[in-house]
Structure formats: C-alpha cells, structure tokens
C-alpha cells in the first residue's frame, strides 16, 4: 500500500476554493479565481501537493471529463463533494482502506456515529503490516484519525463536532448516473456486483439494482444482469454526459 499524510493535510484545509484554483492551474485553464486567503508559503506548498495528488489527479481520462464538467459548472457544490470523495478514494490508498474497513463498515451496519478511536484502532492494526506506517508515532496516528473524520464531514458524509454522526446521502438522479459512469470507468473487473467500489454509491446492492432498472435511466446505459453478474454499458460519450443530464 502506498501511504502518505494527505488525509492529515487535507483534513486541515481551511480554504476549499484552493481545489478549484489549483485545478485550473494544473490543467492550464483560465478562470480568474483568486488564489486563496492563506498567505503562508509553507502551508500553501503542503496543501498544493496534497490537493494535486489526492483531489485533482485522475487514473482514468473518462472520469476526468466528468470531474471537469462538474467543477467548472457547479464549483464546490454538495454534488461535487461526492465526486471529490470518489476520486480522492481512488487516488489515496490509505483513504480507501479506512473507508472500506471503518466508515463503510459502520455505514452499512446501520451505525449512528463514528468515533475517533475506531479509526485510530484500525491504523494501529494496519501499522503491524504496513512498513510505511511503522514510523508513524501515536500522535501522528491520532491526528490522522481526527483529520479523517473532519475530511468526511467536509465531504458531507458526517456531521457534529465531538460526536460525528453518520449521514446517509441519497444520490439524486444526476449523481446516480454520474456514479454509474464513474463505476464503469474505474472498475477493471467484468462483474460489477463484485466491485469494491459499489459501496461508494451509499446504497445496499438490492436498492442499487432496483434503481438501476428504472426506465428513466435507459437513455444513459444498457444493463446486463443475470442474478449473480452485472455489466453496464454507458450509451453517452463522457464529453456529453453532463450536458445530457442537465441540459446545460
């Protein structure tokens, strides 16, 4: 596992407009956005590196097209934050591991809250097998656990100060379609029912399949479902997806 401290850094990011700013800079776009209210050069360097590597890097060009459509049309909207969470989880292996072993375990078991010590406990357990974590001090682990929960709160997945209550997002039709296109873009396996990324749709598999079959989505993808195997074929080019969904 490739492990870094981006969770710690991004959990403390005070100015999320930096995501838009550095996205435009990285991909040579002209937006006229102000850089940031932050003035410390050292802090900016740390945030820039973490934003570039975890938030605005793309392992799939198709998904980058969708990401570009949302950030340039909506900015840091509630819907965009879900997309940002998905992309960050693809880019950051530690974030994905904590999501799968702590957050989603609690989410899909119907838990009401998530505690800092649960994340710390998982990181300490992971430390036994991951060489890159073995140099982390207890203080670093506890800080990262705290910043992880803060990051999930900023994504709109938790709420509260001391006790972090688990929210249960419902993807609107636009974001459900975007999720399907994201899923088919990043999943390399042939059977989507076995995809670990399916959990990122925030719904049980049965509900996911029920919604997938709605007639209102037939213009966007074909589905091939046999009971234990699922394949989805997008119908619309990724460049045209956002416009097709929103009419913009």
C-alpha positions as a printed Julia matrix, in Angstrom:
248×3 Matrix{Float64}:
   0.0     0.0     0.0
   1.24    3.47   -0.91
   0.76    5.58    2.23
   1.16    9.32    2.69
  -0.11   12.01    5.08
  -2.55   13.69    2.66
  -5.52   12.81    4.89
  -3.92   14.77    7.71
  -3.13   17.73    5.45
  -6.46   17.89    3.6
  -8.47   17.44    6.78
  -6.98   20.75    7.86
  -7.56   22.57    4.56
  -9.35   25.8     5.58
  -9.98   27.19    2.1
 -11.58   24.66   -0.25
 -11.63   27.18   -3.1
  -7.97   26.17   -3.45
  -9.21   22.96   -5.1
 -10.72   24.97   -7.96
  -7.71   27.27   -8.14
  -5.12   24.52   -8.33
  -7.28   22.53  -10.75
  -7.27   25.47  -13.16
  -3.53   25.96  -12.72
  -2.68   22.28  -13.17
  -4.7    21.91  -16.35
  -3.88   25.38  -17.69
  -7.44   26.69  -17.54
  -8.38   30.34  -17.29
 -10.91   31.1   -14.57
  -9.89   34.38  -12.95
 -10.3    32.86   -9.49
  -8.49   34.36   -6.57
  -5.78   32.09   -5.25
  -6.53   31.9    -1.52
  -6.83   33.74    1.73
  -3.86   31.73    3.0
  -0.56   33.57    2.92
   1.96   31.16    4.43
   4.15   29.81    1.64
   4.98   26.64    3.55
   1.29   25.85    4.14
   0.44   26.55    0.5
   3.15   24.17   -0.69
   1.83   21.34    1.52
  -1.78   21.93    0.52
  -0.93   22.24   -3.18
   0.9    18.91   -3.21
  -1.89   17.1    -1.34
  -4.63   18.65   -3.5
  -2.78   17.78   -6.7
  -2.09   14.19   -5.7
  -5.32   13.23   -3.94
  -8.06   15.52   -5.26
  -7.23   16.51   -8.82
  -5.22   13.63  -10.29
  -7.04   11.1   -12.45
  -6.34    7.45  -13.12
  -8.94    7.45  -15.87
  -9.31   10.11  -18.56
 -13.04    9.44  -18.91
 -13.62   10.32  -15.29
 -11.53   13.47  -15.6
 -14.01   14.68  -18.23
 -16.93   14.27  -15.8
 -14.95   15.9   -13.0
 -14.15   18.85  -15.24
 -17.82   19.29  -16.15
 -18.94   19.45  -12.54
 -16.21   21.62  -11.08
 -16.46   24.18  -13.88
 -20.28   24.26  -13.85
 -21.02   23.88  -10.13
 -17.84   24.64   -8.21
 -17.6    23.09   -4.74
 -21.27   22.06   -4.63
 -22.78   19.32   -2.49
 -22.95   17.04   -5.52
 -19.38   17.83   -6.49
 -18.18   16.87   -3.0
 -19.43   13.31   -3.54
 -17.47   13.2    -6.78
 -14.42   14.57   -4.99
 -14.76   11.86   -2.33
 -14.86    9.16   -5.01
 -11.82   10.49   -6.83
  -9.82   11.03   -3.64
 -10.55    7.44   -2.62
  -9.23    6.14   -5.94
  -6.07    8.24   -5.64
  -5.33    7.71   -1.95
  -4.95    4.08   -0.91
  -5.0     4.83    2.82
  -8.2     6.84    2.49
  -9.82    3.98    0.56
  -8.64    1.42    3.13
 -10.09    3.38    6.06
 -13.31    3.92    4.13
 -13.72    0.2     3.48
 -12.68   -1.05    6.92
 -14.1     1.64    9.19
 -16.52    4.07    7.54
 -18.46    1.71    5.28
 -18.45   -1.0     7.94
 -20.28    1.42   10.21
 -22.42    2.9     7.41
 -23.78   -0.39    6.1
 -24.33   -1.89    9.54
 -26.71    0.95   10.39
 -24.49    2.62   12.97
 -25.42    6.14   14.09
 -21.95    7.54   14.75
 -18.26    7.1    14.06
 -15.62    7.6    16.74
 -12.03    8.8    16.51
 -10.73    5.77   18.41
 -12.21    3.41   15.8
 -10.07    4.99   13.11
  -7.02    5.08   15.4
  -7.52    1.41   16.24
  -7.63    0.47   12.57
  -4.49    2.49   11.81
  -2.64    0.83   14.69
  -3.72   -2.55   13.38
  -2.57   -1.61    9.88
   0.74   -0.41   11.31
   1.68   -4.03   12.1
   1.72   -4.99    8.43
   2.48   -1.76    6.54
   6.15   -0.68    6.69
   5.32    2.93    5.76
   3.08    3.22    8.83
   5.58    1.75   11.25
   7.44    5.03   11.56
   4.24    6.87   12.49
   4.03    7.92   16.12
   0.9     7.53   18.23
   0.41   11.28   17.92
   0.5    11.09   14.11
  -1.99    8.23   14.09
  -4.4    10.03   16.42
  -4.12   13.24   14.42
  -4.73   11.42   11.15
  -7.76    9.67   12.64
  -9.19   13.01   13.74
  -8.47   14.65   10.38
 -10.05   11.69    8.57
 -13.35   12.29   10.36
 -13.06   16.02    9.65
 -12.49   15.22    5.98
 -15.6    13.02    5.85
 -17.54   15.84    7.46
 -16.34   18.23    4.76
 -17.43   15.73    2.12
 -20.92   15.84    3.64
 -20.79   12.29    5.0
 -20.68   13.07    8.74
 -21.99   15.83   10.95
 -21.37   17.05   14.5
 -18.41   18.33   16.5
 -17.37   15.93   19.25
 -19.58   13.04   18.18
 -19.58   12.53   14.41
 -23.0    11.3    13.33
 -23.15    9.26   10.13
 -25.23   10.83    7.39
 -26.9     8.68    4.74
 -26.63   10.53    1.42
 -29.15    9.86   -1.32
 -27.72   10.45   -4.75
 -30.12   12.44   -6.9
 -30.72   11.16  -10.44
 -27.91   13.27  -11.86
 -25.36   11.96   -9.39
 -26.64    8.4    -9.64
 -25.93    8.5   -13.38
 -22.53   10.09  -12.71
 -21.81    7.33  -10.18
 -22.62    4.66  -12.77
 -20.3     6.26  -15.3
 -17.57    6.63  -12.64
 -18.02    3.0   -11.62
 -17.76    1.68  -15.16
 -14.75    3.91  -15.83
 -12.62    2.76  -12.89
 -13.71   -0.85  -12.34
 -11.46   -3.27  -14.2
 -13.37   -6.41  -13.29
 -16.05   -7.85  -15.55
 -18.7    -8.27  -12.85
 -19.74   -5.01  -11.18
 -21.52   -6.88   -8.4
 -18.1    -7.9    -7.12
 -16.67   -4.38   -7.32
 -15.39   -2.92   -4.06
 -16.33    0.49   -5.45
 -20.04   -0.37   -5.4
 -20.18    0.67   -1.74
 -19.43    4.25   -2.76
 -22.98    4.59   -4.1
 -24.23    4.79   -0.47
 -26.91    2.13   -1.01
 -27.37   -1.58   -0.46
 -26.89   -3.77   -3.52
 -30.6    -4.63   -3.73
 -31.59   -0.95   -3.75
 -28.85   -0.19   -6.26
 -30.13   -2.87   -8.65
 -33.73   -1.75   -8.21
 -32.84    1.83   -9.05
 -30.58    0.79  -11.9
 -33.51   -0.82  -13.71
 -35.69    2.31  -13.76
 -36.89    3.28  -17.21
 -35.8     6.88  -16.67
 -32.19    5.76  -17.0
 -32.49    3.74  -20.2
 -31.16    6.64  -22.29
 -27.9     6.59  -20.35
 -26.8     2.97  -20.16
 -27.58   -0.63  -21.03
 -27.56   -3.19  -18.24
 -26.93   -6.92  -18.45
 -27.95   -8.67  -15.24
 -28.18  -12.41  -14.72
 -28.72  -12.61  -10.96
 -25.08  -13.01   -9.99
 -23.39  -11.0   -12.72
 -23.79   -7.35  -13.7
 -22.42   -5.46  -16.66
 -23.25   -1.86  -17.54
 -22.51   -0.2   -20.86
 -22.69    3.63  -21.0
 -24.58    4.96  -24.02
 -23.43    8.58  -23.96
 -19.94    9.86  -24.59
 -18.31   11.17  -21.42
 -17.81   14.55  -23.07
 -21.57   14.92  -23.49
 -22.76   13.36  -20.24
 -23.13   16.45  -18.04
 -24.92   18.35  -20.81
 -27.23   15.4   -21.44
 -28.18   15.13  -17.77
 -28.6    18.82  -17.0
 -29.43   20.36  -20.36
 -26.63   22.9   -19.81
